[in-house]
Amino acid sequence: MVEYEGIVKMLRFFIQLKNFSYVDRIGNALNPEPVEVALHEALRAFRSIRESASIDDSGRRYVEKDGKKILVPGLPSDEEVEAFLNSVHSDISVAKRVATLALAYPSKKDESGGEE
């Protein structure tokens, strides 16, 4: 499910912040509408966080939580979001798979001890 990597990374970022609400709502949805609402809300919150994030010397955006730097990934593209929602409308289990990938996505430690 590499084509939804941006969405998975965004959801993983919220998980690193201990905010499981978006991934839970997407993963537990029984029809496409709650997935659309949760994804819309997640994107809105993510944009806000991203715009106010600190920028390190190498130009990477990050937020600090519990003394750790958490790198902020890029925004998923419009095309990726549209493809994901189309897939969810065809098969709701796609949403559960994306949520599961976000929960299982390995994090990479950066040199400052933060997570990407």
N, C-alpha and C positions, 0 to 999 in steps of 0.2 A: 504494500500500500504506500509505496514511495511517493506517489503523486500527491499525497496529502501531508507531506513532511512538514510544511509550514504550519498547518493546523495542529499537528501533533506536537511540534516544538512550542507553539503558543500555549497549548493546554498543559504541557509539561512545565512551562514557566510558572503557571498558576499553581500547579502542584508543589513546586519548589517553595512558593510563598505560603504554602499550607492552605490554599484556597481550592478546595475540591468541588465547589458547587457547579462550575461549568462542566467539568468532565463528568460528574455524576449525572447531571441533567441530560447531557448528550448521550452518555452510555446507557441510561435507563429509559430513554424515550421509547414509547410504543408506536408513535407515528411521527412523520417528518416535522410537524409544526413546532413541537417543543425543541427540536434540534435547531431549527431556524432561529427561534427566539433566543435560546442559550448562546448560539454562535454569534448572533448580532450583539448581545450584551457583552460577551467575552471580547469581541473585537473592539467594541467601544471602550471598555475598561483598559484593554491592552494598549490601545492608541494613547490613552491618557497617561498611563504609566510610562510608556516609551518616550513620550514627549517631555516628561519631567525627569527622566532618568539622568544620572550623572554620566559623564563621558571620561574614560581614562585616557592616559597618554597615547595609547595606540588607536584611539577613536572608537573603542567599543563602549556600548551603552551598558550600564549596570545599575542595580539597586542593591542596597544593603539590607540584610535581614539577619538578625541574631549575630551580628559581627562578621558575616560572610558576604562577599560580593556575589551576586547572582546576575550573570550576563543576560541581557534582554535580547532575544532573537529578533530577526526581522519579521515584518508583517507578512502574513500569507498573501499571495497575489489574488487579485479579483478573479482571475481564471481558475485558480485552485479552489477558492471558496465556491464559485459557481459549479465547478465539476463535482465537488463534494456534495453540495446540496442536491444536484441532479441525481447523483448516485444514491443518496439517502431516500429520495422520492421513489426511486426504483426498487431499493432494497434497504429497509431500515437497519438491517444487521451491519451495514457499513458504519453506521454511527457507533455501534458497540465496539467494533474492531478498532476504530480510530481512538476511542476512549481507552481501550485496553492497551494499545500501543503507547499512548501518552503516559499511562501509569507504569508501564514497563520500560520506557525509553531510557537507555543508559545515559548518565550524565558524565561529562568529561570535566575533570578538574583542570582549572587553569593555574598558571604559576602563582597567583595570589591566594590560592586556596578556595576561591569561589567556584561556583558551578556554572556550566553553560547549559 
